[in-house]
């Protein structure tokens, strides 16, 4: 859904145009977390939630009658801990987990990985300096932010592991590779939300920053929604924002424009 009133040099809406488009009364909001809502840190556990973001998300959720969900590579339990005390609808582990409402149980969409896979990836992480293995059950993230130069070699080694186990796939991200079950991704999760009460019939808006978000960008575009890319100028994106702080500013502006009760 490419929109009108766009800057001539970009062919896309400016942030003020986007504020008018993202009407909480008619939109459903799907938000990636790391690199989108919060700044990326050297370690997944080292991130911080900026002051005011919880209030912004809570107010936007209310304005959208609950049609707001986090769609992340983190587990749903990890998202709850990170954004506590705020609890939102969420999809975790790149669609491997989903909770359609804040009160619903977490549904496992993807089986855990074979034990041998974890053993081999753990051995690989021990052998390579600067590699961090994060086991999420239904996926394993292999971070190499501390040693970005090893990316090509790490990818080759992980591709070999994935090849040895049919049904697995390798998902590249920003200085991370994710070994996961094939068939689950953020696009599938967004489609599940959009078929659920509270989300159905609204215009989907997905905001994300990484290769891992491309399936969700494609899904919202196919559904006539709005794709917002952070830091990457993608052809599918209706709007590009430079950094996570610009996403927070956009959401805060949306909230500020809501009429008082």
N, C-alpha and C positions, 0 to 999 in steps of 0.2 A: 504494500500500500504506500506508494510514493505520493507525497502530498504537495499541495500548492504553496504559494507564498514562500519560496525558497531563495536563498542567496544565489546570485547568478553564477558565482565562481564554483559553487559546489553542486548545485542542482538538488539540494536537500534542505529541509527546514532548519532554521536557526533555533536556538534554545527558546526564545520568546514564542516562536511559532509552535514549538513542541508543547510548551506549557498550555497553550490553548487547545491543542489536540488531545492531550492526555486527561480527559475528563473522567474523574473517579466515578462518576455516576454511570458511565457507559464502558469503561475500560476494565480489563483484568490485568494486573501487574505481576510479572514474573521476573525475579531479580536474582542474578548470579551474586555471589558474595565476594570472594577474594579477587581483588583487582577491579571490582565493580562497586560494591557498597563500602568495602574497606580496603585500605592499602595493603599490598603484599609485603610480607616480612620475610626475613631470611629463613625462618622456620615456621611451619604452620601454627605452632602453639604460641608464637611470639606476636601474633597480630593483636591489634586493639580495636575496639569499637568506639569511634569518635563520639565525643559529647554531643548529645542532641539527636543522634541517629535513631535511638530507640523511640524517642517521642515522635519523630518524623514518621517512622514506619507504623507506629501504633495509630497515629492520627490518619494516615493515608489508608490504612486497613479499614478504619471506621468509615471514612468517606466513601470507600469503594464497597461498602457492605460486605467486607470480608474477602473480596476478590483480589487477594494479594498473597503470593507464595514465594518462598525462597527456593531456588533451583540451583543446587550446588554439587560440587564434588565431595564436600564434607558429608559425614553421616548426619542423619536427622538429629540424633542425640548430641552430636558435636555442635550443630547449629543451635539447639536449645540452650546448651551451656554457654555458647558465645553470646547469644542475644538475651539471656536471662535478665529480668523476669518476663520479657516479652516472648510469647509463644505464637508461632505462625503456622499456617499450612506450609508444607515443605516437601521437596523431593531431594533426596540425598544420594551420594555415590553415583552421580551421573545417571539418575533414573533407576538405580538399583533398589532404592527405597522410596516410598511415597506416603504422605499423610495428607489426605484431601481437605481436612479441616484441622484446626489446632487441637480439637478435642478427640479426634479419631485416633485409633491405633496406627502404628507404622506398619505398612504392608511391605513385605519383602518381594521385590519384583525379580530378583536375580539370586540364584543359588551361590553359596560360598565357592571359592576357588578350590581346586584340588590341592591337598596338602603338599604334594610334591612341588607344585608351582611356587608356593611360599618358601619352601626350603631352598629351591634353586635361586630365587630372587634374593633371599637373605644372604646366601653365599656370595652372590654377585656383589651385593652392597658392601659386604665385608672386604672384598678384594679390591674395591675401587674407592680411593680416598675422596671424600666430599660428597658421597652418595648417602641419602637418607631413605629408608624404606618405611612406608606407612601402610600397615595392613588394616583394611577396612572390612574384611570378611568377604564381601562379594567383589572386591577389587583391591588391588595393591598399587599404591602410588609410589613411584621411585623419583625422588627429588634430587636434582643435581645443581641447585642454585649456588652451592659453595664451590662447584668445579664445572663451570659451564663449558669448558673446553672438551670435556669427555662426552658431550652429547651424542656425536655420531657413533662412537664406539659402543656407548650404552644402548643406543637404539638397535644396533645390529645384534647385540647379545640378547636383548629382550625380545626382538622379533624371532629369534631362534627358539626361545622358550615358548612363545605363543604358538609358533608353528607346530610344536610337539604336542600341543593339547587342543584338539579340535573344539570349536565353540568359543574359544577365547579371542580377544582382539586387543590391539595395542592402540591407545589413544594418546597422541602427543599433546602437550600443553606448554605453558610458559615455564621452561626449565624443569619440566616434570613429564614423566611418562606414566600412563595408567594402564595396568593390565586388568582387563575386565571381561565379563561375559559379553559376547556379541548379542545384539538385539535390544539392549537397553541403552538409551541415551536421553539427553535432556529434551530432545524433540518429542520423543514418546511420552515423557512425563508431562510436558505442556499439553499435549493432546488429551491425556487422561484428565487433567484439570479442566480443560475446556469442555469436556463431556459431563462434568459433575455439576450438581446444583450449586448456585452461587457464582459460578464462572461462566456457565453456558449462556450464549446469546450476547456476550460482551465482546469488545474488540481487544484481542490479546496484545500486550506490550511486553516484549522481552528485552532486557538490558544485560549485556554481557561483554566480556573483554577478551575471550580466549578462543583458541581452536576448538576447545571442548564445548563451546557454546554454539557452534555453527549449525548443529542439528536443530537447535531451538530457533535460531534465526530463520532457517528454512521452513520450519513448522508454522511460525507465526505469519510469515510472508504468504504461505500457501493458504492460510485461513483469513487473509485480508487484514492482518494485524500490522504492527509497527515494530521494526527491529532497530534497536539502538546499540551501536558498537562503541566500546570504550577503548580508545587508543589505537584502533586499527581501522583504516579506511577500506571497508568491504563493499563490494558492489551491491550486496543484498541489503545493506544498512540504509534505513531511511534517515537516520541521524547519527553523527559521529561526535562523541564527547572526548576531550583529551585525556582526562584522568578520573579516578574514583571521586576526587573531591568535587568534580563537576557534576557527577551523578548525584551526590549528596545535596549539592546546591539546587539542582533541578527538582529533586523530590521535596526539598524544603520550600521551594517557591510554590510548588503545587499545593502543599499543605497550607501555606500562608494565604493562598487565594480562596480557600474554602470558606463559605459563609459561616459565621458563628451560629451555634444552636440557639 
